[in-house]
Amino acid sequence: MTTIDNMINAVSGILYQPFIVPLLLVAGGLYFTIRTGLLQIRMFPEACKVIMEKPKSENGISSFGALMVSTASRVGTGNIFGVATAICLGGPGAIFWMWITAFIGGASAFVESTLAQIYKKKNPDGSCFGGPAYYMRDALGQRWLGVIFSVLILLTYALGYNMLAAYNLQSTFASFDFYDKTTPAIIGVICAVLFGIVVLGGAKRLVHVTGLLVPIMGVAYVILALVVLVLNASNIGAMFSAIFSSAFDFQAIFGGFSGSCIMWGIKRGLYSNEAGMGSAPNAAARADVSHPVKQGLVQMLSVFIDTLLICTATAFLCLSTGLGTAGFVSDGAADAAGYVSGSLSEVFGGAGPVFLAIAMSLFAFTTLIGNYSYCESCLAFIMNRTPSHKFLVGFRVLATVIVFLGAVATAGLVWDLADMCQGLMVLCNVPVILIIGKPAYDALKDYQKQKAEGKNPEFKAADIGLKQKTDFWN
């Protein structure tokens, strides 16, 4: 396992050189921000409006339903332990750079999700599906690249992210007296069984469960963070001073970029909001909307909900207590669970770790479900046909076993694997949407034109001169 971890860490180290994944994310996000005319600010109110629109057909999934699936994956253990890790290893300034990557990443999320809507495919029952693999095939004309990307999604979500979610969940209980060497396995079994029950129930149950749990857990967690912030109001000035002074300590940043606040902000920001990775478009393509831009705006909003709201809540919760990170870093690794648990204990005493365990159980469970929901359509794309029922059952059982393995794995392995996989997805997806992004920009202009005319925008491929045949927009 040490040899495997060393190999994974070596690949990850190459990917996160400043001129590879970080450059793609930042430069790509800035380009999309400019091309869409600062969409994140200009059309934020419109994004809030379209989120509650009903689907066009009775059997379709609404914008809100698709948002909940993508948010279930985004809003999870990364919002708590990912943020805590970034602070411990990169300093408070990592939070500022998470904000920056989320803001510009909102434009990337809009473009990739709008493209997924334009090139989405139709099921026999009239419902829709799609994602980056399909716009790589249909817009770029490279099915082989779509196959590679689909494999990367399987590796990232069924393996990397779900192992990490299971590990983070069991590590939450390390602060309790009952925790011993058998606890990870026990929690792994419980988590795997619950996960297996849900995924064997089918996609509609995924949407139902995540749609119910995500808003509840998100609101409760933000309220708790606000309570902590109010109770530590005297520390707010020092907290913001620490964030900004660390964020702009360029001597420290360029003295060791791989361990700087910028790099940790990018790494954990990407793990948290996934903007540019090409994951959320798989959920966005399922939405039954009258215009692709509507779902692009909704997915942009999801990035903001994730990072600017939930991740910020974790950062403020930890930093406002004044609890230092020195005791939670050892040999280049961070005890993220201990840092968050300790911060809560500073305010709520013994009740803090209990709340964290409950919150993490909900966050981890919805993360596991949301992650898995991306996988089955990728299997169909790779195989170029609908997988048989027996094959899907076998895959679901394998995914369930992986959840258990994540709970008993080491911290280094699960984090390094997740970092490597998400970096490879960025490397595959961002160049593609930079090349084929024009239909998304044209669709945005068409949407704005119809809105200016007082219409509820409806999209036709011919209106933007789209040459490729589509399943829905002809």
C-alpha positions in Angstrom: 0.0 0.0 0.0 2.9 2.3 0.7 4.3 1.7 -2.8 0.9 2.4 -4.4 0.5 5.6 -2.4 4.0 6.8 -3.4 3.1 6.2 -7.1 -0.2 8.1 -6.8 1.5 10.9 -4.9 4.1 11.2 -7.6 1.5 11.6 -10.3 -0.5 14.1 -8.3 2.7 16.1 -7.7 3.2 16.4 -11.4 -0.5 17.4 -12.1 -0.4 20.1 -9.5 2.6 21.9 -10.8 1.6 25.6 -11.2 1.5 25.3 -15.0 -0.8 22.3 -15.3 -4.0 21.9 -13.3 -3.8 25.2 -11.4 -3.2 27.1 -14.6 -6.0 25.3 -16.4 -8.5 26.0 -13.7 -7.6 29.7 -13.1 -6.9 30.7 -16.7 -9.9 28.7 -18.0 -12.2 30.2 -15.3 -11.0 33.8 -16.1 -11.5 33.2 -19.8 -15.1 31.9 -19.3 -15.8 34.8 -16.9 -14.8 37.3 -19.6 -16.6 35.5 -22.5 -19.8 35.4 -20.5 -19.6 39.1 -19.4 -19.1 38.5 -15.7 -22.0 36.1 -15.6 -21.6 35.2 -12.0 -22.7 38.7 -10.8 -24.8 39.9 -13.8 -27.1 36.9 -13.9 -27.0 35.7 -10.3 -30.6 36.9 -9.6 -31.8 35.1 -12.7 -30.1 31.9 -11.4 -32.1 32.2 -8.2 -35.3 32.5 -10.2 -34.9 29.5 -12.5 -34.0 27.1 -9.8 -37.6 26.5 -8.8 -39.0 26.0 -12.3 -40.9 22.8 -12.9 -39.8 20.2 -15.5 -41.4 20.5 -19.0 -42.7 16.9 -18.9 -44.3 14.9 -16.1 -41.5 12.3 -16.0 -38.7 14.8 -16.3 -36.3 15.8 -13.5 -36.5 19.5 -12.5 -33.7 21.9 -12.3 -33.9 21.7 -8.6 -33.7 17.9 -8.7 -30.6 17.9 -10.9 -29.1 20.6 -8.6 -29.6 18.4 -5.6 -27.9 15.5 -7.2 -24.8 17.6 -8.1 -24.9 19.4 -4.8 -25.1 16.1 -2.9 -21.7 15.3 -4.5 -20.3 18.8 -4.0 -21.6 19.4 -0.5 -20.1 16.8 1.7 -17.0 15.8 3.6 -14.9 18.3 1.5 -16.9 21.2 2.9 -15.8 20.2 6.4 -12.6 18.2 6.5 -11.4 19.4 3.1 -11.6 23.0 4.3 -10.0 22.1 7.7 -7.1 20.3 5.8 -6.5 23.4 3.7 -6.3 25.6 6.7 -4.0 23.3 8.6 -1.6 22.7 5.7 -1.9 26.0 3.7 -2.8 28.5 6.4 -6.0 30.7 6.7 -5.2 32.3 3.4 -6.2 29.1 1.6 -9.8 30.1 2.3 -9.4 33.3 0.3 -8.1 31.4 -2.7 -10.9 28.9 -2.4 -13.3 31.9 -2.7 -11.4 33.1 -5.8 -11.5 29.7 -7.5 -15.2 29.3 -6.7 -16.0 32.7 -8.2 -14.3 32.1 -11.4 -15.2 28.5 -11.3 -18.8 29.5 -11.5 -18.3 30.5 -15.1 -16.6 27.2 -15.9 -19.6 25.4 -14.3 -22.0 27.4 -16.4 -20.2 26.6 -19.7 -19.8 22.8 -19.1 -23.3 22.4 -17.8 -24.9 24.4 -20.7 -22.9 22.3 -23.2 -24.1 19.1 -21.4 -27.7 20.4 -21.9 -27.3 21.2 -25.5 -25.8 17.8 -26.4 -27.9 15.7 -24.0 -29.5 12.5 -25.2 -33.0 11.1 -25.0 -34.0 7.8 -23.3 -36.9 5.7 -24.7 -39.2 7.0 -22.0 -38.5 10.6 -23.0 -36.2 11.4 -20.1 -32.7 12.8 -20.7 -29.1 12.1 -19.9 -25.6 13.2 -20.9 -22.4 14.8 -19.8 -18.9 15.6 -21.0 -18.4 12.2 -22.7 -21.3 13.1 -25.0 -20.1 16.6 -25.9 -16.6 15.2 -26.4 -18.1 12.7 -28.9 -20.8 14.8 -30.6 -19.3 18.3 -30.6 -15.6 17.4 -30.7 -16.0 14.2 -32.7 -13.7 12.2 -30.4 -15.6 9.3 -28.9 -12.3 7.8 -27.6 -11.8 10.9 -25.4 -15.3 10.5 -24.1 -14.4 6.9 -23.1 -11.2 8.0 -21.3 -13.2 10.7 -19.5 -15.9 8.2 -18.5 -13.2 5.9 -17.0 -11.8 8.8 -15.1 -15.3 9.6 -13.6 -15.6 6.0 -12.5 -12.1 6.1 -10.9 -12.8 9.5 -9.3 -16.3 9.0 -7.9 -16.8 5.3 -7.4 -13.2 4.8 -6.1 -11.4 8.0 -5.1 -14.1 10.2 -3.7 -16.3 7.5 -2.2 -13.3 6.0 -0.4 -12.4 9.4 0.9 -15.9 10.1 2.1 -16.0 6.8 4.0 -12.6 7.5 5.5 -13.6 11.0 6.6 -16.8 9.7 8.1 -15.1 7.1 10.3 -12.4 9.6 11.3 -15.1 11.8 12.8 -15.5 9.3 15.6 -11.8 9.3 16.6 -12.4 11.8 19.4 -14.9 9.5 21.2 -13.7 7.2 24.0 -15.2 4.1 22.3 -13.0 4.5 19.2 -10.4 1.8 18.8 -8.7 -0.2 15.9 -12.0 -2.0 15.1 -14.2 1.1 14.9 -13.3 2.0 11.2 -14.4 -1.5 10.1 -17.6 -1.3 12.1 -18.5 2.1 10.7 -17.4 0.9 7.2 -19.8 -2.0 7.3 -22.8 0.2 8.5 -22.0 2.8 5.8 -21.6 0.2 3.1 -24.9 -1.5 3.9 -26.9 1.7 3.9 -25.2 2.8 0.7 -25.9 -0.6 -0.9 -29.6 -0.4 0.0 -30.0 3.0 -1.7 -28.0 2.4 -4.9 -29.8 -1.0 -5.4 -33.0 1.0 -5.3 -32.3 2.9 -8.6 -31.8 6.5 -9.8 -35.2 7.9 -8.7 -34.5 7.0 -5.2 -31.1 8.7 -5.4 -32.8 12.0 -6.4 -35.5 11.6 -3.7 -33.0 10.9 -0.9 -30.5 13.6 -1.8 -33.3 16.1 -2.4 -34.6 15.5 1.1 -31.3 15.4 3.0 -29.1 18.0 1.3 -31.1 21.2 2.2 -31.7 20.0 5.7 -28.1 19.3 6.5 -26.8 22.4 4.7 -29.1 24.8 6.5 -28.5 23.2 9.9 -24.7 23.4 9.5 -24.7 27.0 8.3 -26.9 28.0 11.3 -24.4 26.3 13.7 -21.5 28.1 12.1 -23.3 31.5 12.5 -23.9 30.7 16.2 -20.2 30.0 16.7 -19.3 33.2 14.8 -21.7 35.3 17.0 -20.4 33.8 20.2 -16.8 34.6 19.1 -17.6 38.0 17.7 -14.6 39.5 19.4 -12.3 37.3 17.2 -13.8 38.3 13.9 -11.3 41.1 13.2 -8.4 38.8 13.9 -9.9 36.1 11.8 -10.2 38.2 8.7 -6.7 39.7 9.3 -5.3 36.2 9.4 -7.1 35.2 6.2 -5.9 38.1 4.1 -2.4 38.4 5.5 -1.8 34.8 4.8 -3.4 34.9 1.4 -1.0 37.7 0.2 2.2 36.5 1.9 3.8 36.1 -1.5 7.3 35.4 0.0 5.9 32.3 1.7 3.8 31.4 -1.4 6.6 31.4 -3.9 9.1 30.0 -1.5 7.2 26.7 -1.6 4.2 26.8 -4.0 3.2 23.1 -3.6 2.5 23.7 0.1 1.2 27.3 -0.2 -2.2 28.6 0.6 -2.9 29.1 -3.1 -2.2 25.5 -3.9 -4.3 24.2 -1.0 -7.0 26.6 -1.8 -7.1 25.3 -5.4 -6.9 21.6 -4.4 -9.5 21.7 -1.7 -11.7 24.2 -3.6 -11.7 21.8 -6.5 -12.5 18.8 -4.3 -15.3 20.8 -2.8 -17.1 22.5 -5.7 -15.8 20.5 -8.7 -16.1 23.4 -11.1 -14.3 22.5 -14.4 -14.0 18.8 -13.6 -16.9 17.8 -15.8 -18.8 16.0 -13.0 -21.8 18.2 -12.4 -22.7 18.3 -16.2 -23.7 14.6 -15.8 -26.4 15.7 -13.4 -27.2 18.9 -15.3 -28.0 17.0 -18.5 -30.8 15.2 -16.7 -32.8 18.3 -16.1 -35.9 18.9 -18.2 -35.7 22.6 -19.0 -36.9 24.8 -21.9 -33.4 26.3 -22.4 -29.9 25.0 -21.7 -28.8 28.2 -20.1 -31.3 27.7 -17.3 -29.5 24.6 -16.1 -26.1 26.3 -16.7 -27.1 29.1 -14.3 -28.4 26.6 -11.7 -25.1 24.7 -11.7 -23.2 28.0 -11.4 -25.4 28.6 -8.3 -24.4 25.2 -6.9 -20.8 26.2 -6.9 -21.6 29.2 -4.8 -23.8 27.3 -2.4 -20.9 24.8 -1.9 -17.9 27.0 -1.5 -19.1 30.5 -0.7 -21.6 29.3 1.8 -20.9 25.8 3.2 -17.0 26.0 3.0 -17.0 29.5 4.4 -19.2 28.3 7.2 -16.5 25.7 8.2 -13.7 28.2 7.8 -15.4 30.8 10.1 -16.4 28.1 12.5 -12.8 27.0 13.0 -10.9 30.3 12.7 -13.3 32.4 14.9 -12.6 30.2 17.9 -9.0 31.1 17.9 -7.9 27.5 18.2 -4.5 27.1 16.5 -3.7 24.4 14.0 -0.2 23.5 15.4 -1.5 20.6 17.4 -3.3 19.1 14.4 -0.4 18.8 11.9 2.1 16.0 12.0 4.6 14.8 9.4 2.9 16.8 6.7 -0.5 15.4 7.4 -3.5 17.2 9.0 -5.9 15.9 11.6 -8.8 17.6 10.0 -11.4 15.8 12.2 -9.5 16.7 15.3 -9.3 20.4 14.3 -13.0 20.8 13.5 -14.0 18.7 16.6 -11.7 20.8 18.8 -13.1 24.0 17.4 -16.6 22.9 18.2 -15.6 21.8 21.7 -14.2 25.3 22.3 -17.8 26.6 22.1 -20.1 23.7 22.9 -18.0 21.4 25.0 -18.8 17.7 24.7 -21.9 18.4 22.5 -19.7 19.8 19.7 -18.2 16.4 18.6 -21.6 14.8 18.8 -23.1 17.4 16.4 -20.1 16.9 14.1 -20.6 13.2 14.0 -24.3 13.6 13.1 -23.5 16.2 10.5 -20.7 14.2 9.0 -22.9 11.1 8.8 -25.5 13.1 6.7 -22.8 14.8 4.6 -20.9 11.6 3.9 -24.0 9.6 3.1 -25.3 12.1 0.6 -21.8 12.5 -0.9 -21.6 8.7 -1.4 -25.0 8.7 -3.2 -24.3 11.8 -5.3 -21.0 10.5 -6.3 -22.4 7.2 -7.4 -25.1 8.8 -9.4 -22.6 9.9 -12.0 -21.3 6.4 -12.7 -23.9 4.3 -14.4 -24.4 6.6 -17.4 -20.6 6.5 -17.9 -20.7 2.7 -17.9 -23.3 2.9 -20.7 -21.1 5.2 -22.7 -18.0 3.1 -22.3 -19.9 -0.1 -23.4 -21.8 1.8 -26.1 -25.0 0.1 -24.8 -27.2 -0.1 -21.7 -25.5 -2.5 -19.3 -27.4 -5.6 -18.4 -29.2 -5.8 -15.0 -26.8 -8.4 -13.8 -23.8 -6.3 -14.7 -25.3 -3.2 -12.9 -26.0 -5.3 -9.8 -22.4 -6.5 -9.8 -21.1 -3.0 -10.3 -23.3 -1.7 -7.4 -22.0 -4.4 -5.1 -18.4 -3.6 -6.1 -19.1 0.1 -5.4 -20.5 -0.9 -2.0 -17.4 -2.9 -1.2 -15.2 0.1 -2.1 -17.1 2.2 0.5 -16.1 -0.3 3.1 -12.5 -0.3 1.9 -12.3 3.5 2.2 -13.3 3.4 5.8 -10.4 1.1 6.7 -7.8 2.7 4.4 -5.1 5.2 5.4 -5.5 9.0 5.2 -2.6 9.5 2.8 -3.9 6.9 0.3 -7.5 8.2 0.1 -6.5 11.9 -0.1 -3.7 11.3 -2.7 -6.0 9.2 -4.8 -8.8 11.8 -4.8 -6.3 14.6 -5.7 -4.8 12.6 -8.6 -8.2 11.5 -10.0 -9.8 15.0 -9.9 -6.6 16.5 -11.5 -6.8 14.1 -14.4 -10.5 15.0 -14.9 -9.6 18.7 -15.1 -6.8 17.9 -17.5 -9.3 16.1 -19.8 -12.3 18.4 -19.5 -11.2 22.0 -19.4 -9.3 22.0 -22.7 -12.3 20.5 -24.4 -14.8 23.1 -23.1 -12.3 25.8 -24.1 -12.3 24.4 -27.7 -16.1 23.8 -28.1 -17.5 26.5 -25.8 -19.0 28.7 -28.6 -22.5 27.0 -28.5 -22.7 27.9 -24.8 -21.9 31.5 -25.4 -24.3 31.7 -28.3 -27.0 30.0 -26.2 -26.4 32.7 -23.5 -26.9 35.5 -26.0 -30.1 33.8 -27.3 -31.4 33.5 -23.7 -30.7 37.1 -23.0 -32.4 38.2 -26.2 -35.6 36.3 -25.4 -35.6 37.6 -21.8 -35.3 41.2 -23.2 -38.3 40.5 -25.3 -40.3 39.4 -22.3 -40.4 35.7 -23.2 -39.8 32.6 -21.2 -36.8 31.5 -23.2 -37.1 28.3 -25.3 -34.1 27.0 -27.2 -33.9 25.9 -30.8 -30.5 24.6 -32.1 -31.1 26.4 -35.4 -31.3 29.8 -33.6 -27.6 29.7 -32.8 -26.6 28.0 -36.1 -25.7 24.7 -34.4 -24.6 22.2 -37.0 -24.7 19.0 -35.0 -28.0 17.2 -34.7 -29.4 17.1 -31.2 -32.0 14.9 -29.6 -34.0 17.7 -28.0 -33.5 21.1 -29.6 -34.4 20.5 -33.3 
